[in-house]
Amino acid sequence: MSTPPEIIDALESILEIYFSGVRHRERAAFILCDNLVEMTCKTKAKQHNHRFDMTCNFHDACTAPGVILPADLKIRVVGYRNTRNNMQHASAAATVDSMHCATAILDVVKVIDHCWFSTSTSMFLDRIKCALRIVYLYSSEGDISKREPFEDRMRRKRWRTQTETVRAEGRQIQPGLRDYWYIAIRMQTPLVDECLNDVGIP
């Protein structure tokens, strides 16, 4: 069976929040990552056995027949679950930084690919692949020295081909600024890919 479209839609929603300008975006995206891991595992387990109990706990979902996450990946997602529980139940002020959130997003993709082989290469839209390249840069796996050059290229990129007028009460969006990156990714994916290629981001 192929990857259910709602799994991919949920991942794109996480990316939109991560790249948005909303307050506590990393906290919100991180919590949704945890939710998506659980939903992914339960959906795959249900495909494997239609009698699977969808009300089971997180551990049982990760180790269900048809799922059985690799040990190292399971350890990481369980760690994220513990962090999420702390944020939601122990400390309303607790959060995660951008790097921790980005790393969790990459692990969500690994869980999806584990459940439905090669989903990220065969089913993701170009804009999702582009967004994940940026997520990689800001994760624990990324090259910190390439972040500033990438940001500079995003700011300097010519996003518009003609002069635009903005009403007096309006505000012109600048896609090169961090808070608007997903607008750039969605509307001008090839230009964002150029910025990534310029600094050698895989």
TORFILUM-714988 format. One record per residue (C-alpha): x, y, z; residue number from 1. Coordinates in steps of 0.5 Angstrom, whole numbers, m for minus. Example, Ala and Ser with C-alpha at 12.3 -4.5 7.8 and 13.67 -1.06 7.14 Angstrom:
2
<node><east>25</east><north>m9</north><up>16</up><k>1</k></node>
<node><east>27</east><north>m2</north><up>14</up><k>2</k></node>
END
This chain:
202
<node><east>0</east><north>0</north><up>0</up><k>1</k></node>
<node><east>2</east><north>7</north><up>m1</up><k>2</k></node>
<node><east>3</east><north>13</north><up>4</up><k>3</k></node>
<node><east>m4</east><north>16</north><up>6</up><k>4</k></node>
<node><east>m4</east><north>23</north><up>3</up><k>5</k></node>
<node><east>m6</east><north>25</north><up>10</up><k>6</k></node>
<node><east>1</east><north>23</north><up>13</up><k>7</k></node>
<node><east>4</east><north>28</north><up>7</up><k>8</k></node>
<node><east>m1</east><north>33</north><up>8</up><k>9</k></node>
<node><east>1</east><north>33</north><up>16</up><k>10</k></node>
<node><east>8</east><north>34</north><up>15</up><k>11</k></node>
<node><east>7</east><north>40</north><up>10</up><k>12</k></node>
<node><east>3</east><north>43</north><up>16</up><k>13</k></node>
<node><east>9</east><north>42</north><up>20</up><k>14</k></node>
<node><east>14</east><north>45</north><up>15</up><k>15</k></node>
<node><east>9</east><north>51</north><up>14</up><k>16</k></node>
<node><east>9</east><north>52</north><up>22</up><k>17</k></node>
<node><east>16</east><north>51</north><up>23</up><k>18</k></node>
<node><east>18</east><north>57</north><up>17</up><k>19</k></node>
<node><east>12</east><north>61</north><up>19</up><k>20</k></node>
<node><east>13</east><north>68</north><up>23</up><k>21</k></node>
<node><east>8</east><north>66</north><up>29</up><k>22</k></node>
<node><east>11</east><north>66</north><up>36</up><k>23</k></node>
<node><east>13</east><north>59</north><up>39</up><k>24</k></node>
<node><east>13</east><north>56</north><up>32</up><k>25</k></node>
<node><east>18</east><north>51</north><up>34</up><k>26</k></node>
<node><east>14</east><north>49</north><up>40</up><k>27</k></node>
<node><east>8</east><north>48</north><up>36</up><k>28</k></node>
<node><east>12</east><north>44</north><up>30</up><k>29</k></node>
<node><east>15</east><north>40</north><up>35</up><k>30</k></node>
<node><east>9</east><north>38</north><up>39</up><k>31</k></node>
<node><east>6</east><north>36</north><up>32</up><k>32</k></node>
<node><east>12</east><north>32</north><up>30</up><k>33</k></node>
<node><east>10</east><north>27</north><up>36</up><k>34</k></node>
<node><east>3</east><north>27</north><up>34</up><k>35</k></node>
<node><east>5</east><north>25</north><up>27</up><k>36</k></node>
<node><east>10</east><north>20</north><up>29</up><k>37</k></node>
<node><east>4</east><north>16</north><up>33</up><k>38</k></node>
<node><east>m1</east><north>17</north><up>27</up><k>39</k></node>
<node><east>4</east><north>14</north><up>22</up><k>40</k></node>
<node><east>6</east><north>8</north><up>26</up><k>41</k></node>
<node><east>m2</east><north>7</north><up>28</up><k>42</k></node>
<node><east>m4</east><north>8</north><up>21</up><k>43</k></node>
<node><east>2</east><north>3</north><up>18</up><k>44</k></node>
<node><east>0</east><north>m2</north><up>24</up><k>45</k></node>
<node><east>m8</east><north>m2</north><up>22</up><k>46</k></node>
<node><east>m6</east><north>m3</north><up>14</up><k>47</k></node>
<node><east>m2</east><north>m9</north><up>17</up><k>48</k></node>
<node><east>m7</east><north>m12</north><up>21</up><k>49</k></node>
<node><east>m14</east><north>m9</north><up>20</up><k>50</k></node>
<node><east>m16</east><north>m11</north><up>27</up><k>51</k></node>
<node><east>m10</east><north>m7</north><up>30</up><k>52</k></node>
<node><east>m12</east><north>m3</north><up>37</up><k>53</k></node>
<node><east>m12</east><north>5</north><up>35</up><k>54</k></node>
<node><east>m13</east><north>7</north><up>42</up><k>55</k></node>
<node><east>m6</east><north>3</north><up>44</up><k>56</k></node>
<node><east>0</east><north>7</north><up>47</up><k>57</k></node>
<node><east>6</east><north>10</north><up>44</up><k>58</k></node>
<node><east>10</east><north>5</north><up>45</up><k>59</k></node>
<node><east>6</east><north>m1</north><up>43</up><k>60</k></node>
<node><east>5</east><north>4</north><up>36</up><k>61</k></node>
<node><east>12</east><north>4</north><up>35</up><k>62</k></node>
<node><east>13</east><north>m3</north><up>36</up><k>63</k></node>
<node><east>7</east><north>m6</north><up>33</up><k>64</k></node>
<node><east>7</east><north>m12</north><up>27</up><k>65</k></node>
<node><east>8</east><north>m8</north><up>21</up><k>66</k></node>
<node><east>12</east><north>m2</north><up>24</up><k>67</k></node>
<node><east>17</east><north>m4</north><up>29</up><k>68</k></node>
<node><east>22</east><north>2</north><up>28</up><k>69</k></node>
<node><east>29</east><north>1</north><up>28</up><k>70</k></node>
<node><east>32</east><north>1</north><up>35</up><k>71</k></node>
<node><east>36</east><north>8</north><up>35</up><k>72</k></node>
<node><east>30</east><north>11</north><up>31</up><k>73</k></node>
<node><east>25</east><north>9</north><up>37</up><k>74</k></node>
<node><east>30</east><north>11</north><up>42</up><k>75</k></node>
<node><east>30</east><north>18</north><up>39</up><k>76</k></node>
<node><east>22</east><north>19</north><up>38</up><k>77</k></node>
<node><east>21</east><north>16</north><up>45</up><k>78</k></node>
<node><east>26</east><north>22</north><up>47</up><k>79</k></node>
<node><east>21</east><north>27</north><up>43</up><k>80</k></node>
<node><east>15</east><north>24</north><up>47</up><k>81</k></node>
<node><east>18</east><north>25</north><up>54</up><k>82</k></node>
<node><east>20</east><north>32</north><up>52</up><k>83</k></node>
<node><east>13</east><north>33</north><up>49</up><k>84</k></node>
<node><east>10</east><north>31</north><up>55</up><k>85</k></node>
<node><east>14</east><north>35</north><up>59</up><k>86</k></node>
<node><east>12</east><north>41</north><up>55</up><k>87</k></node>
<node><east>5</east><north>40</north><up>55</up><k>88</k></node>
<node><east>4</east><north>37</north><up>62</up><k>89</k></node>
<node><east>10</east><north>39</north><up>67</up><k>90</k></node>
<node><east>12</east><north>46</north><up>64</up><k>91</k></node>
<node><east>7</east><north>51</north><up>60</up><k>92</k></node>
<node><east>13</east><north>55</north><up>59</up><k>93</k></node>
<node><east>18</east><north>49</north><up>56</up><k>94</k></node>
<node><east>20</east><north>49</north><up>49</up><k>95</k></node>
<node><east>25</east><north>47</north><up>44</up><k>96</k></node>
<node><east>30</east><north>51</north><up>40</up><k>97</k></node>
<node><east>30</east><north>51</north><up>32</up><k>98</k></node>
<node><east>35</east><north>46</north><up>32</up><k>99</k></node>
<node><east>32</east><north>41</north><up>36</up><k>100</k></node>
<node><east>25</east><north>42</north><up>32</up><k>101</k></node>
<node><east>29</east><north>41</north><up>26</up><k>102</k></node>
<node><east>32</east><north>34</north><up>28</up><k>103</k></node>
<node><east>25</east><north>32</north><up>30</up><k>104</k></node>
<node><east>22</east><north>34</north><up>23</up><k>105</k></node>
<node><east>28</east><north>30</north><up>20</up><k>106</k></node>
<node><east>26</east><north>24</north><up>24</up><k>107</k></node>
<node><east>19</east><north>24</north><up>22</up><k>108</k></node>
<node><east>21</east><north>23</north><up>15</up><k>109</k></node>
<node><east>25</east><north>17</north><up>17</up><k>110</k></node>
<node><east>19</east><north>14</north><up>21</up><k>111</k></node>
<node><east>15</east><north>15</north><up>14</up><k>112</k></node>
<node><east>20</east><north>12</north><up>10</up><k>113</k></node>
<node><east>21</east><north>6</north><up>14</up><k>114</k></node>
<node><east>13</east><north>5</north><up>14</up><k>115</k></node>
<node><east>13</east><north>6</north><up>7</up><k>116</k></node>
<node><east>19</east><north>6</north><up>3</up><k>117</k></node>
<node><east>22</east><north>11</north><up>m1</up><k>118</k></node>
<node><east>16</east><north>16</north><up>0</up><k>119</k></node>
<node><east>21</east><north>22</north><up>1</up><k>120</k></node>
<node><east>24</east><north>21</north><up>m6</up><k>121</k></node>
<node><east>18</east><north>18</north><up>m10</up><k>122</k></node>
<node><east>12</east><north>22</north><up>m7</up><k>123</k></node>
<node><east>14</east><north>29</north><up>m4</up><k>124</k></node>
<node><east>12</east><north>35</north><up>m8</up><k>125</k></node>
<node><east>18</east><north>39</north><up>m10</up><k>126</k></node>
<node><east>17</east><north>44</north><up>m5</up><k>127</k></node>
<node><east>17</east><north>39</north><up>1</up><k>128</k></node>
<node><east>23</east><north>37</north><up>m1</up><k>129</k></node>
<node><east>26</east><north>44</north><up>m2</up><k>130</k></node>
<node><east>23</east><north>45</north><up>5</up><k>131</k></node>
<node><east>27</east><north>39</north><up>8</up><k>132</k></node>
<node><east>33</east><north>41</north><up>5</up><k>133</k></node>
<node><east>33</east><north>48</north><up>9</up><k>134</k></node>
<node><east>31</east><north>43</north><up>15</up><k>135</k></node>
<node><east>37</east><north>39</north><up>14</up><k>136</k></node>
<node><east>41</east><north>45</north><up>15</up><k>137</k></node>
<node><east>38</east><north>48</north><up>21</up><k>138</k></node>
<node><east>38</east><north>41</north><up>24</up><k>139</k></node>
<node><east>44</east><north>37</north><up>28</up><k>140</k></node>
<node><east>46</east><north>34</north><up>22</up><k>141</k></node>
<node><east>47</east><north>41</north><up>18</up><k>142</k></node>
<node><east>53</east><north>45</north><up>17</up><k>143</k></node>
<node><east>53</east><north>51</north><up>22</up><k>144</k></node>
<node><east>58</east><north>55</north><up>17</up><k>145</k></node>
<node><east>53</east><north>55</north><up>12</up><k>146</k></node>
<node><east>47</east><north>58</north><up>15</up><k>147</k></node>
<node><east>49</east><north>65</north><up>15</up><k>148</k></node>
<node><east>51</east><north>65</north><up>7</up><k>149</k></node>
<node><east>44</east><north>61</north><up>6</up><k>150</k></node>
<node><east>41</east><north>67</north><up>10</up><k>151</k></node>
<node><east>45</east><north>72</north><up>6</up><k>152</k></node>
<node><east>43</east><north>69</north><up>m1</up><k>153</k></node>
<node><east>35</east><north>69</north><up>1</up><k>154</k></node>
<node><east>35</east><north>76</north><up>3</up><k>155</k></node>
<node><east>39</east><north>78</north><up>m3</up><k>156</k></node>
<node><east>35</east><north>74</north><up>m8</up><k>157</k></node>
<node><east>31</east><north>78</north><up>m13</up><k>158</k></node>
<node><east>24</east><north>75</north><up>m12</up><k>159</k></node>
<node><east>20</east><north>79</north><up>m16</up><k>160</k></node>
<node><east>21</east><north>81</north><up>m24</up><k>161</k></node>
<node><east>17</east><north>87</north><up>m24</up><k>162</k></node>
<node><east>16</east><north>93</north><up>m19</up><k>163</k></node>
<node><east>10</east><north>92</north><up>m15</up><k>164</k></node>
<node><east>5</east><north>97</north><up>m11</up><k>165</k></node>
<node><east>3</east><north>97</north><up>m4</up><k>166</k></node>
<node><east>m3</east><north>100</north><up>m2</up><k>167</k></node>
<node><east>m2</east><north>105</north><up>4</up><k>168</k></node>
<node><east>m5</east><north>101</north><up>9</up><k>169</k></node>
<node><east>m2</east><north>94</north><up>6</up><k>170</k></node>
<node><east>5</east><north>91</north><up>8</up><k>171</k></node>
<node><east>10</east><north>88</north><up>2</up><k>172</k></node>
<node><east>12</east><north>81</north><up>4</up><k>173</k></node>
<node><east>19</east><north>80</north><up>3</up><k>174</k></node>
<node><east>20</east><north>72</north><up>2</up><k>175</k></node>
<node><east>27</east><north>73</north><up>3</up><k>176</k></node>
<node><east>26</east><north>74</north><up>11</up><k>177</k></node>
<node><east>26</east><north>68</north><up>15</up><k>178</k></node>
<node><east>19</east><north>69</north><up>17</up><k>179</k></node>
<node><east>16</east><north>69</north><up>10</up><k>180</k></node>
<node><east>21</east><north>63</north><up>8</up><k>181</k></node>
<node><east>15</east><north>58</north><up>6</up><k>182</k></node>
<node><east>12</east><north>63</north><up>2</up><k>183</k></node>
<node><east>18</east><north>63</north><up>m2</up><k>184</k></node>
<node><east>19</east><north>56</north><up>m2</up><k>185</k></node>
<node><east>11</east><north>55</north><up>m4</up><k>186</k></node>
<node><east>11</east><north>60</north><up>m10</up><k>187</k></node>
<node><east>19</east><north>60</north><up>m12</up><k>188</k></node>
<node><east>21</east><north>53</north><up>m10</up><k>189</k></node>
<node><east>27</east><north>53</north><up>m16</up><k>190</k></node>
<node><east>30</east><north>60</north><up>m13</up><k>191</k></node>
<node><east>30</east><north>57</north><up>m6</up><k>192</k></node>
<node><east>33</east><north>51</north><up>m9</up><k>193</k></node>
<node><east>38</east><north>56</north><up>m13</up><k>194</k></node>
<node><east>40</east><north>59</north><up>m6</up><k>195</k></node>
<node><east>41</east><north>52</north><up>m3</up><k>196</k></node>
<node><east>45</east><north>50</north><up>m9</up><k>197</k></node>
<node><east>50</east><north>56</north><up>m8</up><k>198</k></node>
<node><east>52</east><north>54</north><up>m1</up><k>199</k></node>
<node><east>53</east><north>47</north><up>m3</up><k>200</k></node>
<node><east>47</east><north>44</north><up>2</up><k>201</k></node>
<node><east>45</east><north>37</north><up>0</up><k>202</k></node>
END
